[in-house]
Amino acid sequence: MTISVPTTQALPELIRKIGYFLNDNNSGQLNCVKRLRAGQPWPRYHLYIKEEGGLYQLSLLVDQKAETRHYNPTSAHNGEYDGPLVEQEISRIKSIL
């Protein structure tokens, strides 16, 4: 699910304000994560952010478990792009911003 927010805040401030942390990724995209349960790496929210036309485009999904590349070395995504968890988190982010 994607939402747009004005670029009135510096990006690092926005990320901290909504409770996310930068995630190290070699894809060239800015992405952040937030765990659903303290002390457990999965499931987690995964937020991709890009700046476009004076807005930040925030794309959210839920990673249910770690990637597995056992059978197909090119792709093995376990993400949910919609549903109750995503909708609740988008509502939470909107209420903060």
mmCIF file of the C-alpha atoms, coordinates in Angstrom:
data_MODEL
# 
_entry.id   MODEL 
# 
loop_
_atom_site.group_PDB 
_atom_site.id 
_atom_site.type_symbol 
_atom_site.label_atom_id 
_atom_site.label_alt_id 
_atom_site.label_comp_id 
_atom_site.label_asym_id 
_atom_site.label_entity_id 
_atom_site.label_seq_id 
_atom_site.pdbx_PDB_ins_code 
_atom_site.Cartn_x 
_atom_site.Cartn_y 
_atom_site.Cartn_z 
_atom_site.occupancy 
_atom_site.B_iso_or_equiv 
_atom_site.pdbx_formal_charge 
_atom_site.auth_seq_id 
_atom_site.auth_comp_id 
_atom_site.auth_asym_id 
_atom_site.auth_atom_id 
_atom_site.pdbx_PDB_model_num 
ATOM 1  C CA . MET A 1 1  ? 0.000  0.000   0.000  1.00 0.00 ? 1  MET A CA 1 
ATOM 2  C CA . THR A 1 2  ? 1.352  3.440   -0.895 1.00 0.00 ? 2  THR A CA 1 
ATOM 3  C CA . ILE A 1 3  ? 0.688  6.865   0.581  1.00 0.00 ? 3  ILE A CA 1 
ATOM 4  C CA . SER A 1 4  ? 2.073  10.307  -0.234 1.00 0.00 ? 4  SER A CA 1 
ATOM 5  C CA . VAL A 1 5  ? 3.171  12.848  2.358  1.00 0.00 ? 5  VAL A CA 1 
ATOM 6  C CA . PRO A 1 6  ? 4.593  16.370  1.891  1.00 0.00 ? 6  PRO A CA 1 
ATOM 7  C CA . THR A 1 7  ? 8.339  16.779  2.147  1.00 0.00 ? 7  THR A CA 1 
ATOM 8  C CA . THR A 1 8  ? 8.033  19.379  4.917  1.00 0.00 ? 8  THR A CA 1 
ATOM 9  C CA . GLN A 1 9  ? 10.222 17.313  7.264  1.00 0.00 ? 9  GLN A CA 1 
ATOM 10 C CA . ALA A 1 10 ? 13.730 16.056  6.744  1.00 0.00 ? 10 ALA A CA 1 
ATOM 11 C CA . LEU A 1 11 ? 13.625 12.383  5.827  1.00 0.00 ? 11 LEU A CA 1 
ATOM 12 C CA . PRO A 1 12 ? 15.684 11.111  8.822  1.00 0.00 ? 12 PRO A CA 1 
ATOM 13 C CA . GLU A 1 13 ? 13.343 13.006  11.178 1.00 0.00 ? 13 GLU A CA 1 
ATOM 14 C CA . LEU A 1 14 ? 10.256 11.561  9.491  1.00 0.00 ? 14 LEU A CA 1 
ATOM 15 C CA . ILE A 1 15 ? 11.637 8.017   9.720  1.00 0.00 ? 15 ILE A CA 1 
ATOM 16 C CA . ARG A 1 16 ? 12.393 8.363   13.446 1.00 0.00 ? 16 ARG A CA 1 
ATOM 17 C CA . LYS A 1 17 ? 9.058  10.048  14.144 1.00 0.00 ? 17 LYS A CA 1 
ATOM 18 C CA . ILE A 1 18 ? 7.077  7.093   12.796 1.00 0.00 ? 18 ILE A CA 1 
ATOM 19 C CA . GLY A 1 19 ? 9.291  4.560   14.604 1.00 0.00 ? 19 GLY A CA 1 
ATOM 20 C CA . TYR A 1 20 ? 11.246 3.026   11.724 1.00 0.00 ? 20 TYR A CA 1 
ATOM 21 C CA . PHE A 1 21 ? 14.945 2.256   11.274 1.00 0.00 ? 21 PHE A CA 1 
ATOM 22 C CA . LEU A 1 22 ? 17.027 2.365   8.107  1.00 0.00 ? 22 LEU A CA 1 
ATOM 23 C CA . ASN A 1 23 ? 17.575 -1.079  6.640  1.00 0.00 ? 23 ASN A CA 1 
ATOM 24 C CA . ASP A 1 24 ? 20.835 -1.921  4.891  1.00 0.00 ? 24 ASP A CA 1 
ATOM 25 C CA . ASN A 1 25 ? 19.951 -2.909  1.346  1.00 0.00 ? 25 ASN A CA 1 
ATOM 26 C CA . ASN A 1 26 ? 21.903 -3.073  -1.876 1.00 0.00 ? 26 ASN A CA 1 
ATOM 27 C CA . SER A 1 27 ? 18.900 -2.388  -4.111 1.00 0.00 ? 27 SER A CA 1 
ATOM 28 C CA . GLY A 1 28 ? 19.604 1.342   -4.345 1.00 0.00 ? 28 GLY A CA 1 
ATOM 29 C CA . GLN A 1 29 ? 16.280 2.221   -2.699 1.00 0.00 ? 29 GLN A CA 1 
ATOM 30 C CA . LEU A 1 30 ? 15.794 3.846   0.677  1.00 0.00 ? 30 LEU A CA 1 
ATOM 31 C CA . ASN A 1 31 ? 14.011 1.334   2.848  1.00 0.00 ? 31 ASN A CA 1 
ATOM 32 C CA . CYS A 1 32 ? 13.184 1.113   6.515  1.00 0.00 ? 32 CYS A CA 1 
ATOM 33 C CA . VAL A 1 33 ? 11.892 -1.561  8.857  1.00 0.00 ? 33 VAL A CA 1 
ATOM 34 C CA . LYS A 1 34 ? 9.908  -1.815  12.066 1.00 0.00 ? 34 LYS A CA 1 
ATOM 35 C CA . ARG A 1 35 ? 9.429  -5.047  13.996 1.00 0.00 ? 35 ARG A CA 1 
ATOM 36 C CA . LEU A 1 36 ? 5.933  -6.133  14.964 1.00 0.00 ? 36 LEU A CA 1 
ATOM 37 C CA . ARG A 1 37 ? 7.204  -7.879  18.098 1.00 0.00 ? 37 ARG A CA 1 
ATOM 38 C CA . ALA A 1 38 ? 10.153 -6.735  20.195 1.00 0.00 ? 38 ALA A CA 1 
ATOM 39 C CA . GLY A 1 39 ? 13.097 -9.110  20.079 1.00 0.00 ? 39 GLY A CA 1 
ATOM 40 C CA . GLN A 1 40 ? 11.826 -11.039 17.053 1.00 0.00 ? 40 GLN A CA 1 
ATOM 41 C CA . PRO A 1 41 ? 13.021 -10.188 13.545 1.00 0.00 ? 41 PRO A CA 1 
ATOM 42 C CA . TRP A 1 42 ? 9.869  -11.500 11.817 1.00 0.00 ? 42 TRP A CA 1 
ATOM 43 C CA . PRO A 1 43 ? 7.236  -10.456 10.997 1.00 0.00 ? 43 PRO A CA 1 
ATOM 44 C CA . ARG A 1 44 ? 8.185  -6.848  10.341 1.00 0.00 ? 44 ARG A CA 1 
ATOM 45 C CA . TYR A 1 45 ? 6.929  -3.821  8.487  1.00 0.00 ? 45 TYR A CA 1 
ATOM 46 C CA . HIS A 1 46 ? 9.025  -2.863  5.490  1.00 0.00 ? 46 HIS A CA 1 
ATOM 47 C CA . LEU A 1 47 ? 8.736  0.705   4.188  1.00 0.00 ? 47 LEU A CA 1 
ATOM 48 C CA . TYR A 1 48 ? 10.204 1.887   0.881  1.00 0.00 ? 48 TYR A CA 1 
ATOM 49 C CA . ILE A 1 49 ? 10.550 5.654   0.486  1.00 0.00 ? 49 ILE A CA 1 
ATOM 50 C CA . LYS A 1 50 ? 11.243 7.785   -2.559 1.00 0.00 ? 50 LYS A CA 1 
ATOM 51 C CA . GLU A 1 51 ? 10.954 11.519  -3.145 1.00 0.00 ? 51 GLU A CA 1 
ATOM 52 C CA . GLU A 1 52 ? 8.860  12.573  -6.113 1.00 0.00 ? 52 GLU A CA 1 
ATOM 53 C CA . GLY A 1 53 ? 7.442  15.977  -6.997 1.00 0.00 ? 53 GLY A CA 1 
ATOM 54 C CA . GLY A 1 54 ? 7.678  17.522  -3.536 1.00 0.00 ? 54 GLY A CA 1 
ATOM 55 C CA . LEU A 1 55 ? 6.210  14.431  -1.865 1.00 0.00 ? 55 LEU A CA 1 
ATOM 56 C CA . TYR A 1 56 ? 7.580  11.379  -0.155 1.00 0.00 ? 56 TYR A CA 1 
ATOM 57 C CA . GLN A 1 57 ? 6.036  8.215   -1.571 1.00 0.00 ? 57 GLN A CA 1 
ATOM 58 C CA . LEU A 1 58 ? 5.821  5.634   1.228  1.00 0.00 ? 58 LEU A CA 1 
ATOM 59 C CA . SER A 1 59 ? 5.178  2.040   0.123  1.00 0.00 ? 59 SER A CA 1 
ATOM 60 C CA . LEU A 1 60 ? 4.442  -0.347  2.969  1.00 0.00 ? 60 LEU A CA 1 
ATOM 61 C CA . LEU A 1 61 ? 4.330  -4.121  3.174  1.00 0.00 ? 61 LEU A CA 1 
ATOM 62 C CA . VAL A 1 62 ? 4.583  -6.773  5.875  1.00 0.00 ? 62 VAL A CA 1 
ATOM 63 C CA . ASP A 1 63 ? 7.428  -9.300  5.646  1.00 0.00 ? 63 ASP A CA 1 
ATOM 64 C CA . GLN A 1 64 ? 6.062  -12.432 7.306  1.00 0.00 ? 64 GLN A CA 1 
ATOM 65 C CA . LYS A 1 65 ? 9.402  -14.267 7.298  1.00 0.00 ? 65 LYS A CA 1 
ATOM 66 C CA . ALA A 1 66 ? 12.922 -14.027 5.951  1.00 0.00 ? 66 ALA A CA 1 
ATOM 67 C CA . GLU A 1 67 ? 13.544 -14.435 2.252  1.00 0.00 ? 67 GLU A CA 1 
ATOM 68 C CA . THR A 1 68 ? 14.314 -17.930 1.167  1.00 0.00 ? 68 THR A CA 1 
ATOM 69 C CA . ARG A 1 69 ? 16.306 -18.490 -1.977 1.00 0.00 ? 69 ARG A CA 1 
ATOM 70 C CA . HIS A 1 70 ? 16.516 -22.257 -1.675 1.00 0.00 ? 70 HIS A CA 1 
ATOM 71 C CA . TYR A 1 71 ? 14.469 -23.134 -4.760 1.00 0.00 ? 71 TYR A CA 1 
ATOM 72 C CA . ASN A 1 72 ? 14.704 -19.991 -6.874 1.00 0.00 ? 72 ASN A CA 1 
ATOM 73 C CA . PRO A 1 73 ? 17.851 -17.872 -6.510 1.00 0.00 ? 73 PRO A CA 1 
ATOM 74 C CA . THR A 1 74 ? 16.273 -14.791 -8.097 1.00 0.00 ? 74 THR A CA 1 
ATOM 75 C CA . SER A 1 75 ? 13.174 -14.233 -5.992 1.00 0.00 ? 75 SER A CA 1 
ATOM 76 C CA . ALA A 1 76 ? 11.497 -15.493 -2.852 1.00 0.00 ? 76 ALA A CA 1 
ATOM 77 C CA . HIS A 1 77 ? 9.368  -12.767 -1.357 1.00 0.00 ? 77 HIS A CA 1 
ATOM 78 C CA . ASN A 1 78 ? 7.097  -13.361 1.651  1.00 0.00 ? 78 ASN A CA 1 
ATOM 79 C CA . GLY A 1 79 ? 5.461  -9.927  1.743  1.00 0.00 ? 79 GLY A CA 1 
ATOM 80 C CA . GLU A 1 80 ? 1.862  -8.825  2.136  1.00 0.00 ? 80 GLU A CA 1 
ATOM 81 C CA . TYR A 1 81 ? 1.011  -5.556  0.392  1.00 0.00 ? 81 TYR A CA 1 
ATOM 82 C CA . ASP A 1 82 ? -2.489 -5.164  1.816  1.00 0.00 ? 82 ASP A CA 1 
ATOM 83 C CA . GLY A 1 83 ? -4.697 -6.539  4.564  1.00 0.00 ? 83 GLY A CA 1 
ATOM 84 C CA . PRO A 1 84 ? -5.496 -5.579  8.156  1.00 0.00 ? 84 PRO A CA 1 
ATOM 85 C CA . LEU A 1 85 ? -1.904 -5.227  9.387  1.00 0.00 ? 85 LEU A CA 1 
ATOM 86 C CA . VAL A 1 86 ? -0.925 -2.950  6.513  1.00 0.00 ? 86 VAL A CA 1 
ATOM 87 C CA . GLU A 1 87 ? -4.102 -0.862  6.841  1.00 0.00 ? 87 GLU A CA 1 
ATOM 88 C CA . GLN A 1 88 ? -3.614 -0.429  10.610 1.00 0.00 ? 88 GLN A CA 1 
ATOM 89 C CA . GLU A 1 89 ? -0.004 0.655   10.165 1.00 0.00 ? 89 GLU A CA 1 
ATOM 90 C CA . ILE A 1 90 ? -0.881 3.107   7.380  1.00 0.00 ? 90 ILE A CA 1 
ATOM 91 C CA . SER A 1 91 ? -3.554 4.618   9.658  1.00 0.00 ? 91 SER A CA 1 
ATOM 92 C CA . ARG A 1 92 ? -1.006 4.894   12.485 1.00 0.00 ? 92 ARG A CA 1 
ATOM 93 C CA . ILE A 1 93 ? 1.539  6.612   10.218 1.00 0.00 ? 93 ILE A CA 1 
ATOM 94 C CA . LYS A 1 94 ? -1.074 9.049   8.891  1.00 0.00 ? 94 LYS A CA 1 
ATOM 95 C CA . SER A 1 95 ? -2.149 9.973   12.427 1.00 0.00 ? 95 SER A CA 1 
ATOM 96 C CA . ILE A 1 96 ? 1.465  10.802  13.347 1.00 0.00 ? 96 ILE A CA 1 
ATOM 97 C CA . LEU A 1 97 ? 2.200  12.800  10.232 1.00 0.00 ? 97 LEU A CA 1 
# 
